[in-house]
Amino acid sequence: MDERTIRLLDFTRVLGQMGHHALSEAGASRCLEQRPFVSQEELQRQIQLVRECLSLGKVILDCLQSFPDIEGVFHVLDTDTPLDEDGLWGVGQVLIQASRARSVLSDTDSRKYPSLSFYCESVPWPDKTWQGIARCLDDDGELKDESSPELMQVRTELRRLHSQCTKKVGEFLEQKDVSGYLQNEYLTISSDRYVLAVKSNFKGRLSGIIHDYSQTGETCYFEPLFLVELNNKLQELRQQEREAKRRVLIYLTTLVRQEQDKLRRLYDWLVTLDVLRAKVALARELDCSTMSVQPGAQLCVRRARHPLLLLEKASVEPVDIELEEGQKALIITGGNSGGKTVCLKTLGLLSLMAESAIPVPVAENSSIPWWRGVYVFLGDEQSLEENVSTFTAQIDYLRRVWSELGEESLVLLDEFGAGTDPSQGAALAQAVLDSLLQRRAWVAAATHFPALKAYALSRDDVRAASVLFDARTKTPLYRLAYDQAGSSQALDVAREHGLPEEILERAEQYLLLDGEDTSSLLNRLNDLAWQRDGEIRSLQEHKERLREKERELHRKYEDRIARAIEEVRQYSRDIVQQWRQDRIGRKQAQKHLHSKRQELAEQLSRETEESRAENSDFQTGEKVTYAPWNRIGLIQEKDPKRGSFKIDLGGVNIWATPSELSRAEGNGDSSYTVTRTDKGLGAQLSLDLRGYREEDARLELDRFLDQAVYQGREEAEVIHGRGAGVLRRMVHEQLRRFPGVRSFDVASEDRGGDGVTVVEFG
């Protein structure tokens, strides 16, 4: 990606804000190094990884704490110098944080978070280094006494010597009345020797050696003669301790050096996890989500907000940036200060973020094509130092990058061609657009040129848009109205900023003389677009309220199902316990269970009818969930007389009533199979054995039949498919031998035909 684009779109400011959320210096530096991926495959992997991290939310934020930068450790490992205690402590802290993060993330569901699970499992672990540092270093980074027998021995002797010195000093103070000579009655250390802090004016009254003075000169550090021999011994022990510590440090450094590659990969993994965590934190701060980036995708960015405006806590009006099928260019027109440049910069910055696998502030289901390069031409690029004007700077940059522009490029043109003769600038801008479209490049342009407004409205592969203004106050709304051109409104803006009225009146006269005053027509278009925009927003809000109501009904339905299941299970346990205690007979127990099942079935049936009454207006081709099988299917036909729908459930066609259907949540797949379904006694109990091997299917069927009898079911379905009939024969053989089965037969055609067996219990 062109670094000039990075700079002009302020991408580094976003990265800097993301770096503020990192917990380590290395993570913050890695955030600033983020750039769009050059590999589509790697980008998709990273987007999926970020998407899973966003789903985990607080788990990701809490799985990691601050850890030190150990890049210096790797530099030392490339030499013959052993690591010091600080370096080993840093390695230990990295290992502690990595162990903690792996432990937290390993508890996540690998089926729900496959990328994150693979990411955690793929990192190596330096076992020897981990064990060595844990055994030899304490929490403060000091070597433990147990690090080696030599170190244990010498430190034991040092402690004994310290006790001996303390004892002798105590005896000395008791025998000699010298407490008035001392600043304090405690031993202290100077020049690595035990000494007493003596007031300087009494130094001549004691026999011994003066080693140093305090900064004020009022205290001298005095070694009494009776401590000289002990201090000499202390020096020998200190030297032995240093040698013992050196040998331990060499040993630990050897372990680290042997597993240097593993440690490097683990550290890189931890820093990357810190970056992922920073992305999640930024997404929570700005209310972001991942955006789809696919080759050949259509440009569809809904409710986009500029990240830097959000970071500045400014009021940001979301904008939709969309092109229809076959369109490659968007030309934005309209008044000054209406948001044209912000719109271009928003598209460019969000593209850089999305292609760097950074969450972006857009609505879900937004998408952009895969762009290898984003090229920006801003409206003011003049440089006094380089002696170039805005026009010259744009032309020079276009010349340099022209050979790189193609179908995987996004070109942002802000007032391209301005700064020179308007007619020539407009002609040049049209020629550039023609050439870019011939190269199949993607283009977004902002302009005031009337010729480009006509250009946008006259081509099928170009879409026109105008920034909206309030029809009453003429204030900008920072939204786009598509498929129309907008007036520049230069005179209105000048009037709002206080330009003398006499100048404005003369300007209006010149416009009339030139015959180019089209503002009234364009203002009328703006007014109509403003009204349409309000109606659309009102409809969208109403639609969202309906969706939320539907989701709430669905949640209540699922909660009631769960409570009913638990109620049945508890009731069943009570009945079975009474039967086992011979308090009731077998037939009486079955009668109680049957009565309870009927009661709940009728109650759930009533609630199901009520909860689905508002969702019966299904259309052909719509995806729905068939509740008895808990499977997503596609509506094939609609029978208005019977009030039923023909549903394709992965090759099995059945007729269903509206009460058995609900709109599919998410992007379900009609071929998706649920092996077992238990939505309460009010729903059909089903077992789907398709895809099982015969032996596995036999075990699954036995468990299913036991469950059905235990719940007091009267009927259930076993879906085995048609195929060669192997599973069907096995199912029928098992059903003949099972004591709780009263009868069984293949289903009717509207329930799956000979691909389904209906079982009756009793």
VENPE-V221826 format. One record per residue. N is the residue number from 1. RES is the residue in one letter. PSI is psi in whole degrees, 0 to 359 (999 if undefined). Layout:
n: (N:N)
res: (RES:RES)
psi: (PSI:PSI)
//
This chain:
n: (1:2:3:4:5:6:7:8:9:10:11:12:13:14:15:16:17:18:19:20:21:22:23:24:25:26:27:28:29:30:31:32:33:34:35:36:37:38:39:40:41:42:43:44:45:46:47:48:49:50:51:52:53:54:55:56:57:58:59:60:61:62:63:64:65:66:67:68:69:70:71:72:73:74:75:76:77:78:79:80:81:82:83:84:85:86:87:88:89:90:91:92:93:94:95:96:97:98:99:100:101:102:103:104:105:106:107:108:109:110:111:112:113:114:115:116:117:118:119:120:121:122:123:124:125:126:127:128:129:130:131:132:133:134:135:136:137:138:139:140:141:142:143:144:145:146:147:148:149:150:151:152:153:154:155:156:157:158:159:160:161:162:163:164:165:166:167:168:169:170:171:172:173:174:175:176:177:178:179:180:181:182:183:184:185:186:187:188:189:190:191:192:193:194:195:196:197:198:199:200:201:202:203:204:205:206:207:208:209:210:211:212:213:214:215:216:217:218:219:220:221:222:223:224:225:226:227:228:229:230:231:232:233:234:235:236:237:238:239:240:241:242:243:244:245:246:247:248:249:250:251:252:253:254:255:256:257:258:259:260:261:262:263:264:265:266:267:268:269:270:271:272:273:274:275:276:277:278:279:280:281:282:283:284:285:286:287:288:289:290:291:292:293:294:295:296:297:298:299:300:301:302:303:304:305:306:307:308:309:310:311:312:313:314:315:316:317:318:319:320:321:322:323:324:325:326:327:328:329:330:331:332:333:334:335:336:337:338:339:340:341:342:343:344:345:346:347:348:349:350:351:352:353:354:355:356:357:358:359:360:361:362:363:364:365:366:367:368:369:370:371:372:373:374:375:376:377:378:379:380:381:382:383:384:385:386:387:388:389:390:391:392:393:394:395:396:397:398:399:400:401:402:403:404:405:406:407:408:409:410:411:412:413:414:415:416:417:418:419:420:421:422:423:424:425:426:427:428:429:430:431:432:433:434:435:436:437:438:439:440:441:442:443:444:445:446:447:448:449:450:451:452:453:454:455:456:457:458:459:460:461:462:463:464:465:466:467:468:469:470:471:472:473:474:475:476:477:478:479:480:481:482:483:484:485:486:487:488:489:490:491:492:493:494:495:496:497:498:499:500:501:502:503:504:505:506:507:508:509:510:511:512:513:514:515:516:517:518:519:520:521:522:523:524:525:526:527:528:529:530:531:532:533:534:535:536:537:538:539:540:541:542:543:544:545:546:547:548:549:550:551:552:553:554:555:556:557:558:559:560:561:562:563:564:565:566:567:568:569:570:571:572:573:574:575:576:577:578:579:580:581:582:583:584:585:586:587:588:589:590:591:592:593:594:595:596:597:598:599:600:601:602:603:604:605:606:607:608:609:610:611:612:613:614:615:616:617:618:619:620:621:622:623:624:625:626:627:628:629:630:631:632:633:634:635:636:637:638:639:640:641:642:643:644:645:646:647:648:649:650:651:652:653:654:655:656:657:658:659:660:661:662:663:664:665:666:667:668:669:670:671:672:673:674:675:676:677:678:679:680:681:682:683:684:685:686:687:688:689:690:691:692:693:694:695:696:697:698:699:700:701:702:703:704:705:706:707:708:709:710:711:712:713:714:715:716:717:718:719:720:721:722:723:724:725:726:727:728:729:730:731:732:733:734:735:736:737:738:739:740:741:742:743:744:745:746:747:748:749:750:751:752:753:754:755:756:757:758:759:760:761:762)
res: (M:D:E:R:T:I:R:L:L:D:F:T:R:V:L:G:Q:M:G:H:H:A:L:S:E:A:G:A:S:R:C:L:E:Q:R:P:F:V:S:Q:E:E:L:Q:R:Q:I:Q:L:V:R:E:C:L:S:L:G:K:V:I:L:D:C:L:Q:S:F:P:D:I:E:G:V:F:H:V:L:D:T:D:T:P:L:D:E:D:G:L:W:G:V:G:Q:V:L:I:Q:A:S:R:A:R:S:V:L:S:D:T:D:S:R:K:Y:P:S:L:S:F:Y:C:E:S:V:P:W:P:D:K:T:W:Q:G:I:A:R:C:L:D:D:D:G:E:L:K:D:E:S:S:P:E:L:M:Q:V:R:T:E:L:R:R:L:H:S:Q:C:T:K:K:V:G:E:F:L:E:Q:K:D:V:S:G:Y:L:Q:N:E:Y:L:T:I:S:S:D:R:Y:V:L:A:V:K:S:N:F:K:G:R:L:S:G:I:I:H:D:Y:S:Q:T:G:E:T:C:Y:F:E:P:L:F:L:V:E:L:N:N:K:L:Q:E:L:R:Q:Q:E:R:E:A:K:R:R:V:L:I:Y:L:T:T:L:V:R:Q:E:Q:D:K:L:R:R:L:Y:D:W:L:V:T:L:D:V:L:R:A:K:V:A:L:A:R:E:L:D:C:S:T:M:S:V:Q:P:G:A:Q:L:C:V:R:R:A:R:H:P:L:L:L:L:E:K:A:S:V:E:P:V:D:I:E:L:E:E:G:Q:K:A:L:I:I:T:G:G:N:S:G:G:K:T:V:C:L:K:T:L:G:L:L:S:L:M:A:E:S:A:I:P:V:P:V:A:E:N:S:S:I:P:W:W:R:G:V:Y:V:F:L:G:D:E:Q:S:L:E:E:N:V:S:T:F:T:A:Q:I:D:Y:L:R:R:V:W:S:E:L:G:E:E:S:L:V:L:L:D:E:F:G:A:G:T:D:P:S:Q:G:A:A:L:A:Q:A:V:L:D:S:L:L:Q:R:R:A:W:V:A:A:A:T:H:F:P:A:L:K:A:Y:A:L:S:R:D:D:V:R:A:A:S:V:L:F:D:A:R:T:K:T:P:L:Y:R:L:A:Y:D:Q:A:G:S:S:Q:A:L:D:V:A:R:E:H:G:L:P:E:E:I:L:E:R:A:E:Q:Y:L:L:L:D:G:E:D:T:S:S:L:L:N:R:L:N:D:L:A:W:Q:R:D:G:E:I:R:S:L:Q:E:H:K:E:R:L:R:E:K:E:R:E:L:H:R:K:Y:E:D:R:I:A:R:A:I:E:E:V:R:Q:Y:S:R:D:I:V:Q:Q:W:R:Q:D:R:I:G:R:K:Q:A:Q:K:H:L:H:S:K:R:Q:E:L:A:E:Q:L:S:R:E:T:E:E:S:R:A:E:N:S:D:F:Q:T:G:E:K:V:T:Y:A:P:W:N:R:I:G:L:I:Q:E:K:D:P:K:R:G:S:F:K:I:D:L:G:G:V:N:I:W:A:T:P:S:E:L:S:R:A:E:G:N:G:D:S:S:Y:T:V:T:R:T:D:K:G:L:G:A:Q:L:S:L:D:L:R:G:Y:R:E:E:D:A:R:L:E:L:D:R:F:L:D:Q:A:V:Y:Q:G:R:E:E:A:E:V:I:H:G:R:G:A:G:V:L:R:R:M:V:H:E:Q:L:R:R:F:P:G:V:R:S:F:D:V:A:S:E:D:R:G:G:D:G:V:T:V:V:E:F:G)
psi: (138:125:334:320:318:317:313:330:3:36:325:333:321:317:322:318:322:322:333:336:351:152:350:157:321:320:319:319:320:326:317:340:358:134:159:140:143:347:126:319:315:322:315:321:317:322:317:320:315:321:318:322:320:323:323:327:247:332:316:318:329:355:354:146:175:143:154:162:121:25:324:329:318:328:320:322:338:356:184:2:134:154:146:181:324:316:317:324:318:317:317:319:321:316:322:314:322:319:318:315:317:321:316:314:335:343:354:158:115:334:328:330:66:319:318:321:314:322:321:324:337:347:135:165:124:86:314:316:316:312:319:313:321:326:328:338:139:183:336:3:13:149:133:156:327:3:325:154:322:316:321:315:313:324:328:318:323:319:322:320:321:317:320:317:317:319:315:320:318:317:321:317:329:321:323:133:77:8:332:345:341:145:324:167:23:152:145:176:132:132:37:28:148:128:171:145:106:141:134:326:355:10:333:354:357:151:125:198:131:124:329:169:156:170:327:345:0:343:136:146:111:128:109:155:328:349:353:311:318:321:325:318:322:318:318:317:322:319:319:321:316:320:319:319:320:318:322:317:321:318:312:321:323:317:314:318:323:327:30:317:318:317:319:314:321:317:318:322:318:319:319:321:324:321:317:318:320:323:318:317:318:320:321:326:320:5:61:165:165:150:138:133:108:141:132:359:159:149:113:89:109:139:48:141:142:122:321:327:323:319:330:6:28:158:116:124:121:147:141:128:106:144:145:171:130:352:141:351:145:124:119:128:180:183:161:151:24:352:16:310:320:323:314:314:325:314:314:315:317:327:317:318:313:321:357:10:37:130:147:151:78:169:158:157:14:153:153:157:169:119:124:336:143:126:128:132:102:162:343:94:23:152:117:325:319:1:47:145:174:314:315:319:319:317:320:317:320:321:320:327:2:319:343:346:130:200:348:34:145:125:123:116:108:106:43:135:354:163:7:191:126:318:319:322:319:318:318:319:319:320:320:316:317:312:321:319:327:327:1:23:155:137:138:124:147:133:159:356:123:325:322:333:315:322:316:325:348:354:140:330:8:139:134:148:151:140:137:146:146:129:335:312:350:23:146:145:351:37:161:138:123:159:37:159:156:155:145:334:36:322:323:318:317:321:319:332:11:19:139:140:328:325:318:321:318:322:319:323:318:324:317:321:322:346:27:19:92:13:324:319:314:326:322:318:320:318:316:319:323:317:317:321:319:319:318:316:323:318:320:319:319:319:320:323:320:319:318:323:319:318:322:318:320:318:317:320:314:321:318:321:313:318:322:318:315:324:317:316:317:317:318:319:320:316:314:322:318:321:317:331:9:25:333:160:172:314:323:322:315:324:318:315:317:319:317:319:316:320:313:323:316:319:314:326:317:315:324:316:319:317:337:2:325:357:30:1:56:154:157:134:355:144:133:161:124:106:317:327:353:48:151:130:180:130:122:315:162:127:97:326:312:344:34:169:142:122:134:112:75:41:344:121:129:159:135:152:160:329:340:358:152:157:137:134:132:200:68:163:127:343:0:137:132:122:319:144:129:93:25:169:347:357:160:130:126:151:124:113:2:133:350:149:159:315:317:320:324:315:318:322:318:315:320:316:320:317:317:318:319:324:355:31:149:333:150:166:141:116:114:352:171:285:218:356:8:311:323:317:318:317:313:323:317:321:325:326:343:126:334:355:123:316:165:155:162:153:165:166:325:351:8:353:215:9:355:138:128:128:134:135:155:999)
//
